[in-house]
Amino acid sequence: MRCLGITSSFDDVTLCDAGADWTAPDLAHVPGDLQTCLAGP
């Protein structure tokens, strides 16, 4: 399972240390490689 951490309460380093694969400030700014995964083939 993969995890997106939203940096509203914790910074990206803390979220990555806790197991987040990606971080973003909100869902409007999801990293490009995650967008590609979500879009599918």
N, CA, C and O atoms as a Maestro MAE file, in Angstrom:
{
 s_m_m2io_version
 :::
 2.0.0
}

f_m_ct {
 s_m_title
 :::
 protein
 m_atom[164] {
  # First column is atom index #
  i_m_mmod_type
  r_m_x_coord
  r_m_y_coord
  r_m_z_coord
  i_m_residue_number
  s_m_chain_name
  s_m_pdb_residue_name
  s_m_pdb_atom_name
  i_m_atomic_number
  :::
  1 25 0.844 -1.172 0.000 1 A "MET " " N  " 7
  2 3 0.000 0.000 0.000 1 A "MET " " CA " 6
  3 2 0.891 1.238 0.000 1 A "MET " " C  " 6
  4 15 1.929 1.265 0.661 1 A "MET " " O  " 8
  5 25 0.483 2.249 -0.737 2 A "ARG " " N  " 7
  6 3 1.227 3.501 -0.819 2 A "ARG " " CA " 6
  7 2 0.461 4.577 -0.066 2 A "ARG " " C  " 6
  8 15 -0.751 4.468 0.121 2 A "ARG " " O  " 8
  9 25 1.171 5.623 0.370 3 A "CYS " " N  " 7
  10 3 0.550 6.638 1.222 3 A "CYS " " CA " 6
  11 2 0.936 8.048 0.773 3 A "CYS " " C  " 6
  12 15 2.110 8.334 0.536 3 A "CYS " " O  " 8
  13 25 -0.056 8.917 0.659 4 A "LEU " " N  " 7
  14 3 0.149 10.339 0.409 4 A "LEU " " CA " 6
  15 2 -0.059 11.078 1.722 4 A "LEU " " C  " 6
  16 15 -1.129 10.978 2.321 4 A "LEU " " O  " 8
  17 25 0.940 11.814 2.176 5 A "GLY " " N  " 7
  18 3 0.825 12.618 3.388 5 A "GLY " " CA " 6
  19 2 0.529 14.069 3.044 5 A "GLY " " C  " 6
  20 15 1.233 14.674 2.236 5 A "GLY " " O  " 8
  21 25 -0.500 14.623 3.647 6 A "ILE " " N  " 7
  22 3 -0.862 16.034 3.446 6 A "ILE " " CA " 6
  23 2 -0.215 16.850 4.556 6 A "ILE " " C  " 6
  24 15 -0.406 16.569 5.739 6 A "ILE " " O  " 8
  25 25 0.545 17.855 4.168 7 A "THR " " N  " 7
  26 3 1.363 18.611 5.119 7 A "THR " " CA " 6
  27 2 0.595 19.724 5.835 7 A "THR " " C  " 6
  28 15 1.110 20.830 5.999 7 A "THR " " O  " 8
  29 25 -0.628 19.431 6.257 8 A "SER " " N  " 7
  30 3 -1.405 20.440 6.984 8 A "SER " " CA " 6
  31 2 -1.016 20.507 8.465 8 A "SER " " C  " 6
  32 15 -1.064 21.579 9.068 8 A "SER " " O  " 8
  33 25 -0.634 19.380 9.047 9 A "SER " " N  " 7
  34 3 -0.276 19.351 10.469 9 A "SER " " CA " 6
  35 2 1.185 19.021 10.720 9 A "SER " " C  " 6
  36 15 1.749 19.422 11.738 9 A "SER " " O  " 8
  37 25 1.803 18.287 9.791 10 A "PHE " " N  " 7
  38 3 3.189 17.866 9.942 10 A "PHE " " CA " 6
  39 2 3.955 18.201 8.669 10 A "PHE " " C  " 6
  40 15 3.373 18.251 7.586 10 A "PHE " " O  " 8
  41 25 5.264 18.431 8.796 11 A "ASP " " N  " 7
  42 3 6.063 18.739 7.619 11 A "ASP " " CA " 6
  43 2 6.370 17.467 6.827 11 A "ASP " " C  " 6
  44 15 6.133 16.351 7.290 11 A "ASP " " O  " 8
  45 25 6.905 17.668 5.620 12 A "ASP " " N  " 7
  46 3 7.134 16.524 4.735 12 A "ASP " " CA " 6
  47 2 8.151 15.535 5.294 12 A "ASP " " C  " 6
  48 15 8.008 14.331 5.080 12 A "ASP " " O  " 8
  49 25 9.162 16.004 5.996 13 A "VAL " " N  " 7
  50 3 10.159 15.100 6.574 13 A "VAL " " CA " 6
  51 2 9.512 14.186 7.610 13 A "VAL " " C  " 6
  52 15 9.761 12.981 7.619 13 A "VAL " " O  " 8
  53 25 8.686 14.753 8.478 14 A "THR " " N  " 7
  54 3 7.997 13.965 9.503 14 A "THR " " CA " 6
  55 2 7.083 12.925 8.863 14 A "THR " " C  " 6
  56 15 7.041 11.774 9.297 14 A "THR " " O  " 8
  57 25 6.352 13.336 7.833 15 A "LEU " " N  " 7
  58 3 5.443 12.407 7.163 15 A "LEU " " CA " 6
  59 2 6.202 11.290 6.447 15 A "LEU " " C  " 6
  60 15 5.782 10.134 6.484 15 A "LEU " " O  " 8
  61 25 7.310 11.627 5.801 16 A "CYS " " N  " 7
  62 3 8.128 10.598 5.137 16 A "CYS " " CA " 6
  63 2 8.739 9.653 6.163 16 A "CYS " " C  " 6
  64 15 8.793 8.444 5.939 16 A "CYS " " O  " 8
  65 25 9.196 10.193 7.278 17 A "ASP " " N  " 7
  66 3 9.739 9.349 8.346 17 A "ASP " " CA " 6
  67 2 8.675 8.387 8.887 17 A "ASP " " C  " 6
  68 15 8.996 7.290 9.343 17 A "ASP " " O  " 8
  69 25 7.413 8.808 8.832 18 A "ALA " " N  " 7
  70 3 6.305 7.974 9.313 18 A "ALA " " CA " 6
  71 2 5.802 7.004 8.251 18 A "ALA " " C  " 6
  72 15 4.928 6.182 8.525 18 A "ALA " " O  " 8
  73 25 6.353 7.095 7.030 19 A "GLY " " N  " 7
  74 3 6.001 6.127 6.002 19 A "GLY " " CA " 6
  75 2 5.312 6.663 4.763 19 A "GLY " " C  " 6
  76 15 4.941 5.886 3.883 19 A "GLY " " O  " 8
  77 25 5.132 7.973 4.674 20 A "ALA " " N  " 7
  78 3 4.497 8.529 3.476 20 A "ALA " " CA " 6
  79 2 5.404 8.335 2.262 20 A "ALA " " C  " 6
  80 15 6.614 8.553 2.338 20 A "ALA " " O  " 8
  81 25 4.812 7.928 1.152 21 A "ASP " " N  " 7
  82 3 5.556 7.780 -0.099 21 A "ASP " " CA " 6
  83 2 5.637 9.103 -0.852 21 A "ASP " " C  " 6
  84 15 6.604 9.362 -1.569 21 A "ASP " " O  " 8
  85 25 4.619 9.933 -0.684 22 A "TRP " " N  " 7
  86 3 4.564 11.251 -1.289 22 A "TRP " " CA " 6
  87 2 4.044 12.225 -0.236 22 A "TRP " " C  " 6
  88 15 3.406 11.819 0.736 22 A "TRP " " O  " 8
  89 25 4.321 13.506 -0.436 23 A "THR " " N  " 7
  90 3 3.717 14.544 0.392 23 A "THR " " CA " 6
  91 2 3.242 15.676 -0.514 23 A "THR " " C  " 6
  92 15 3.781 15.893 -1.599 23 A "THR " " O  " 8
  93 25 2.230 16.385 -0.047 24 A "ALA " " N  " 7
  94 3 1.688 17.523 -0.777 24 A "ALA " " CA " 6
  95 2 1.016 18.454 0.230 24 A "ALA " " C  " 6
  96 15 0.546 18.002 1.274 24 A "ALA " " O  " 8
  97 25 0.968 19.743 -0.078 25 A "PRO " " N  " 7
  98 3 0.307 20.675 0.832 25 A "PRO " " CA " 6
  99 2 -1.215 20.502 0.838 25 A "PRO " " C  " 6
  100 15 -1.875 20.807 1.832 25 A "PRO " " O  " 8
  101 25 -1.769 20.009 -0.281 26 A "ASP " " N  " 7
  102 3 -3.208 19.754 -0.403 26 A "ASP " " CA " 6
  103 2 -3.430 18.881 -1.638 26 A "ASP " " C  " 6
  104 15 -2.486 18.599 -2.377 26 A "ASP " " O  " 8
  105 25 -4.654 18.460 -1.861 27 A "LEU " " N  " 7
  106 3 -4.936 17.555 -2.977 27 A "LEU " " CA " 6
  107 2 -4.844 18.226 -4.345 27 A "LEU " " C  " 6
  108 15 -4.789 17.542 -5.367 27 A "LEU " " O  " 8
  109 25 -4.828 19.542 -4.372 28 A "ALA " " N  " 7
  110 3 -4.656 20.257 -5.643 28 A "ALA " " CA " 6
  111 2 -3.209 20.232 -6.117 28 A "ALA " " C  " 6
  112 15 -2.925 20.571 -7.266 28 A "ALA " " O  " 8
  113 25 -2.291 19.831 -5.237 29 A "HIS " " N  " 7
  114 3 -0.861 19.835 -5.566 29 A "HIS " " CA " 6
  115 2 -0.230 18.460 -5.381 29 A "HIS " " C  " 6
  116 15 0.864 18.346 -4.828 29 A "HIS " " O  " 8
  117 25 -0.915 17.418 -5.842 30 A "VAL " " N  " 7
  118 3 -0.411 16.051 -5.762 30 A "VAL " " CA " 6
  119 2 0.794 15.930 -6.699 30 A "VAL " " C  " 6
  120 15 0.745 16.421 -7.827 30 A "VAL " " O  " 8
  121 25 1.879 15.279 -6.247 31 A "PRO " " N  " 7
  122 3 3.065 15.126 -7.094 31 A "PRO " " CA " 6
  123 2 2.732 14.455 -8.436 31 A "PRO " " C  " 6
  124 15 1.853 13.597 -8.513 31 A "PRO " " O  " 8
  125 25 3.444 14.861 -9.479 32 A "GLY " " N  " 7
  126 3 3.177 14.387 -10.832 32 A "GLY " " CA " 6
  127 2 3.224 12.877 -10.993 32 A "GLY " " C  " 6
  128 15 2.393 12.306 -11.699 32 A "GLY " " O  " 8
  129 25 4.198 12.211 -10.340 33 A "ASP " " N  " 7
  130 3 4.266 10.756 -10.499 33 A "ASP " " CA " 6
  131 2 3.069 10.065 -9.852 33 A "ASP " " C  " 6
  132 15 2.646 9.007 -10.317 33 A "ASP " " O  " 8
  133 25 2.518 10.643 -8.792 34 A "LEU " " N  " 7
  134 3 1.308 10.084 -8.188 34 A "LEU " " CA " 6
  135 2 0.116 10.322 -9.092 34 A "LEU " " C  " 6
  136 15 -0.733 9.441 -9.231 34 A "LEU " " O  " 8
  137 25 0.031 11.482 -9.705 35 A "GLN " " N  " 7
  138 3 -1.053 11.759 -10.644 35 A "GLN " " CA " 6
  139 2 -1.050 10.731 -11.764 35 A "GLN " " C  " 6
  140 15 -2.105 10.258 -12.188 35 A "GLN " " O  " 8
  141 25 0.135 10.389 -12.239 36 A "THR " " N  " 7
  142 3 0.262 9.388 -13.297 36 A "THR " " CA " 6
  143 2 -0.251 8.032 -12.820 36 A "THR " " C  " 6
  144 15 -0.963 7.345 -13.553 36 A "THR " " O  " 8
  145 25 0.107 7.645 -11.592 37 A "CYS " " N  " 7
  146 3 -0.356 6.369 -11.034 37 A "CYS " " CA " 6
  147 2 -1.877 6.358 -10.902 37 A "CYS " " C  " 6
  148 15 -2.517 5.348 -11.195 37 A "CYS " " O  " 8
  149 25 -2.448 7.458 -10.469 38 A "LEU " " N  " 7
  150 3 -3.887 7.538 -10.268 38 A "LEU " " CA " 6
  151 2 -4.658 7.543 -11.585 38 A "LEU " " C  " 6
  152 15 -5.787 7.058 -11.649 38 A "LEU " " O  " 8
  153 25 -4.048 8.090 -12.633 39 A "ALA " " N  " 7
  154 3 -4.703 8.164 -13.931 39 A "ALA " " CA " 6
  155 2 -4.808 6.794 -14.579 39 A "ALA " " C  " 6
  156 15 -5.705 6.549 -15.386 39 A "ALA " " O  " 8
  157 25 -3.894 5.903 -14.229 40 A "GLY " " N  " 7
  158 3 -3.927 4.554 -14.783 40 A "GLY " " CA " 6
  159 2 -3.471 4.502 -16.226 40 A "GLY " " C  " 6
  160 15 -3.001 5.489 -16.791 40 A "GLY " " O  " 8
  161 25 -3.622 3.328 -16.804 41 A "PRO " " N  " 7
  162 3 -3.148 3.129 -18.190 41 A "PRO " " CA " 6
  163 2 -3.988 3.846 -19.224 41 A "PRO " " C  " 6
  164 15 -3.701 3.763 -20.419 41 A "PRO " " O  " 8
  :::
 }
 m_bond[163] {
  # First column is bond index #
  i_m_from
  i_m_to
  i_m_order
  :::
  1 1 2 1
  2 2 3 1
  3 3 4 2
  4 3 5 1
  5 5 6 1
  6 6 7 1
  7 7 8 2
  8 7 9 1
  9 9 10 1
  10 10 11 1
  11 11 12 2
  12 11 13 1
  13 13 14 1
  14 14 15 1
  15 15 16 2
  16 15 17 1
  17 17 18 1
  18 18 19 1
  19 19 20 2
  20 19 21 1
  21 21 22 1
  22 22 23 1
  23 23 24 2
  24 23 25 1
  25 25 26 1
  26 26 27 1
  27 27 28 2
  28 27 29 1
  29 29 30 1
  30 30 31 1
  31 31 32 2
  32 31 33 1
  33 33 34 1
  34 34 35 1
  35 35 36 2
  36 35 37 1
  37 37 38 1
  38 38 39 1
  39 39 40 2
  40 39 41 1
  41 41 42 1
  42 42 43 1
  43 43 44 2
  44 43 45 1
  45 45 46 1
  46 46 47 1
  47 47 48 2
  48 47 49 1
  49 49 50 1
  50 50 51 1
  51 51 52 2
  52 51 53 1
  53 53 54 1
  54 54 55 1
  55 55 56 2
  56 55 57 1
  57 57 58 1
  58 58 59 1
  59 59 60 2
  60 59 61 1
  61 61 62 1
  62 62 63 1
  63 63 64 2
  64 63 65 1
  65 65 66 1
  66 66 67 1
  67 67 68 2
  68 67 69 1
  69 69 70 1
  70 70 71 1
  71 71 72 2
  72 71 73 1
  73 73 74 1
  74 74 75 1
  75 75 76 2
  76 75 77 1
  77 77 78 1
  78 78 79 1
  79 79 80 2
  80 79 81 1
  81 81 82 1
  82 82 83 1
  83 83 84 2
  84 83 85 1
  85 85 86 1
  86 86 87 1
  87 87 88 2
  88 87 89 1
  89 89 90 1
  90 90 91 1
  91 91 92 2
  92 91 93 1
  93 93 94 1
  94 94 95 1
  95 95 96 2
  96 95 97 1
  97 97 98 1
  98 98 99 1
  99 99 100 2
  100 99 101 1
  101 101 102 1
  102 102 103 1
  103 103 104 2
  104 103 105 1
  105 105 106 1
  106 106 107 1
  107 107 108 2
  108 107 109 1
  109 109 110 1
  110 110 111 1
  111 111 112 2
  112 111 113 1
  113 113 114 1
  114 114 115 1
  115 115 116 2
  116 115 117 1
  117 117 118 1
  118 118 119 1
  119 119 120 2
  120 119 121 1
  121 121 122 1
  122 122 123 1
  123 123 124 2
  124 123 125 1
  125 125 126 1
  126 126 127 1
  127 127 128 2
  128 127 129 1
  129 129 130 1
  130 130 131 1
  131 131 132 2
  132 131 133 1
  133 133 134 1
  134 134 135 1
  135 135 136 2
  136 135 137 1
  137 137 138 1
  138 138 139 1
  139 139 140 2
  140 139 141 1
  141 141 142 1
  142 142 143 1
  143 143 144 2
  144 143 145 1
  145 145 146 1
  146 146 147 1
  147 147 148 2
  148 147 149 1
  149 149 150 1
  150 150 151 1
  151 151 152 2
  152 151 153 1
  153 153 154 1
  154 154 155 1
  155 155 156 2
  156 155 157 1
  157 157 158 1
  158 158 159 1
  159 159 160 2
  160 159 161 1
  161 161 162 1
  162 162 163 1
  163 163 164 2
  :::
 }
}
